[in-house]
Amino acid sequence: MPKLPRIPRVSVVVALQRDEKLFEETLLSVLENQVEGCEILAVHNGTYPDPFDLGDEVRFVVARSSNLVDLIRDAFDATHAGVVHVLGTGFRATPGWTTAALDAFSDNNVAAVLPCLANREGVSVGWGDTDGRLCEPLENAIGAPRLNGNCGFFLDTFFVRRRVLGNLLDAVVPAMNDPIAVAYAFGCLLKRAGWLVAEGHDSLVDASQSIEPVDVSDAKRGQCLAAIRSWILDNPPPPPMTALLMSALFGSSSIGEMMGTLRYRGTLPAIRRAIDPESVTSADEMSRLNSLPATPEVASLRRAA
């Protein structure tokens, strides 16, 4: 009887964003620290020639553009593992960096894990909503109160269940491809569906040479993120005016972003058309589907989940 190929435990997606040399350093770090049960995919916009002939160790995927959202979308169908891990250009894997993150998925309510990112300023993980700003990088939010406990990952490095990532990509239309807005939408969608986002304290990624996502503090950012939050989370109360003003004057926000956050309603129609909150299966529903007998009907539902 022929042996069936083993399904990998994690699919590591290395995304090429602008800097080919840093991309190769990221890919090399993954190869040097590769763990058992890991498949490696390198996704690019068709311009990378694979000068080191890595085809036997790495599966190369051509995406429609070098936009990070497009890179992730087009790499997704080529992944096979139950967990997908994305590393953007310039991030470096470290010894055993996947172990703690993958262990966190033993909790069936965990959809995603935030690795710890070591950079010149210290260690950070993902983003959180604070009383003064939405989608605040957590190194800037230490000691600040969380707003409704909303948090999530940036798209340049995260671990997520593959089925959940498929739901998230289905929920957001391809035309919405700003990495900050999409990352924020993903976090709100996970919260709405009852999923947990865990911090992988022992999952360390070297971010000292990483390419920073473009995150301009302006009215457009405030309007977009506030509209996303209002639409997905059923119109929660707005951040306190005093906290918004303090963040604009003394923090990482701006007066323009503050005004946009308060005047988001004109952006809501476009956000409603771009995001379908019902596309993400809840943690409870996915757990129920996974526990049902494997009839053809249930197998079809599982694939849809």
N, C-alpha and C positions, 0 to 999 in steps of 0.2 A: 504494500500500500504506500503510495507516495506521501512524503512528509509535506504538510502544509507549512508555508512560511509563517514564522512567529510574528504576531502583531507587536510592533514596538510600543514601549511604555510612554515615550514622549517624542514628539516631532519638534525639532528645533529649527525654527525658520530664521535665517540670517538675511536681513534686508539691505540691499545696496541703495544708499541715499547719498548721491552726489560725490562722495570721496572714495575712490576705488581703493586707495592704499589702506585707509582705515577699515574698509569693508573686508579686505584680505586679512587684516590683523584680527578682526572679530572672528572670521571663519577659522583662522589658524588656532585661536584660543579654544574654540569649540572642539576642533579635531584633537588638540592636545589633551583636553580634559574630558573627552567623550566617555560616557558611562554606558554600561550594558543596557540594551533595550532602547537605544537612542537612534533615531533616524535624523539625518541632517539635510535640510533643503536650503538652497541659496536662491533668492529671488531678485531679479533685476529687470530692467526695462528693455532688454535685448542688446545692450551695448557691451556686456562683459564677455570677453573672449575665452575665459578659463585658461590662462597661460600656464598654469601648473598641472593641467590635465588631471583634475580631481574627480572626474566623472565616475570613477569606481567607488568613491567614498561619499560623494555629495550629489544629490539630485538637483539639477539646475532648472528653475522655473522662470519663464519669461512672462512678465506682467505688462499691462496696458500702458503704464507710465511709471515714473520714479516717485510718485506720490506715495507716502507710507500707507495710507488707507488702501490704495489700489494694489500695492505690493502684497499686503496681507490678504485682501480679497482673492487675488489670483493664485496665491500660494495655498490657500485653504483647501481647495479640492485635491491637491497633491499630497496632503497629510493623511496619515493612517492611524496614528496613535490616539489613545483616549484623551491625552493632554497635549495641547499645543503651547510651545514656548517661543515667543518672538524676541529676537535681539536686533536692535537697530545698529546702524553703522557706528563703529567706534567703541561700543561696549565690548568688554572682554569677560569671557567665562573664567571661573576660578576652580580649583580642585573641589569636586563634590558639590558644585553649586546647585545641582538639580535635586539633591537628595531630600533636603528639608522641605522644599517646595512640593515635591511629589508626595511626601508623607502627609502633608496637610490635606490632601484630597481623600484621605481615609474618612474624613467627616463628609458625609453625603450632602450636607448643606453648603459646603464650600464650592463656589463656582470658579474662583480665581485666586491666585496668590501673587502678592507683590514681593519681588526680591529686594534685598537691601542693595542700594546703589552707593558704592564708595567713590566719592569725588574729592576735589581739592578742599571743599568746605566741610566735609564730614560724611555722614551716612544719611541717606534719605530713602523714603518709600512712597511711591504713588502720589495721589492728591486727595485732598479732603475739602469739603465745604466748611468754611468758618463763618462766624458772625459778620466778618468784614469783607469776605470775598468768596466767590464761587470758584471751584476747581483750583484751589491754592496748593502749590507743591508743598508737601508736608514738612520739608525742612524749614519752610517759612512759617509754618503754622504751629510750631511747637509751643505749647502753653495756651494756644487760642482755643476757645470753645468750639466744638463741632456743631454744625447746624443740622439737626435731624439725623445725625450719624451718617451722613452721606459721604462715601469715599470710593475710590476706584484707582485704576491704573492708567498710566500714559501708554500710548501704543508702541513706544520704542523698546519697552521691555516688560513682559508679563508672562504668567502661566495661566492657562484657562482650560476648562473642560472643552473638548472639541465640539460636542453637541451644543453646548451653550454658546460657543463662539459662532457656530452656524446660525443659531437663532438670532444672535446679536447682529450679524451681517445681513440677515434677511430683514430685520426690523428697520434698518437704516438704508435709505435709497442710495445707489452708487453715486449719484450726483452730489451727495453731501460727503465731501472728502477732506474737510479741514481736520487734521489729526486731533487738535484740542477739542473741537466741538464733538467729534465722533467719540473720543475717549470719554468725554463728559456724559454723552448720551448713553454709552454702554454702562457707566456707573449707575446712572439713574434707573436704567432698565433692570439691572440686577437687583437694586434695592426694591423696586416695585414688585418684582417676581419673588421676593423673599430669599434671595441667595446671599450668602456671606462672602466677603472678600477678606482673605487672611493675609497677615504680614509674615513673610518667610524670614524670620530674624537670622537664621543660619544659612540662608541662600544668598551668597554674596556675589555681586557682579561689579567688576571694575568699570566705573563710569568716568574715569579721569580724562579720557580722550573722546568721549561721546559727542555726537552732534546734537546740540540742544534743539528741541522743537521750537518753532517760531510761535511765540505767545505774546502778542502785542496787547498791552492794556489800553483799550479804547472803548468808545461807545458801542461799536459793533460787537465786541466780545461780551460786554455786559448784557446787551439785548439778546444775543443768541443764547447764551448760557441760561439766563433767567427764563427765557421762553421754553427752552428744553426742560428745565426743572419744573416749570409750571405745568407743561403738557403731560409729562410722563408721571410725575408724582402728584397729580390731581390738585394742582393749584395750592401748594403749601404756602404758609405765610412768608412774606418777603423778609430778607435780612434786615435787622434793625438799622434805621437811618443813621444813628450815632456811630455805630460800628463801621458802616460803609464810609462815612466821612473820615473817620480816624484812619482807616486803611488807605483811603485816597490821599490823605495829607501826609501820613507818616509811614505807611506800609508799602506793599508792592502793587497796589491798585492805583487808579488815577481818577480825577474828577470826571473825565469822559466816561470811564467804565462805570463809575457810580451812577451817573445819570442814565446810562444805557440800562443798567440793572433795574432801575426804577421805572423806566419807560419801555418795557419789553413787549407790551401787548400788540403793537403793530407788527411784530415779528411772528406772533403765534400762528397765523394762517399758514405761513411757509413751513414752519416746524411741524405742524399737524400733517401736512402733505408729505414731509420727508421721513417721519418716524411713525412706525406702527407698534405701539407698546404691547399689543396682544400677541405679537410674534414670538415672544420669549416665554418658553414653558417655565412654570414655577418650579421651585425646588421640590415642593410636595408632589406635584403632578409627575415630574420626572422620576422621583423615587417610586411612586406608585406604578408607573409604567414598567420600570426595571424589575419590579417584584412580581409582575404578572406572568403566568405560564407563556411559553414561547409558541403561541399559535400563529398562523400566517397573518391574522388580523392584527395581533399585538405586535408582531415583528414590524409590520408596516407603520404602526403608530410610533414604535420606538425610533424608526428611521426618521420619521417626521419630527420627533422631539430633539 
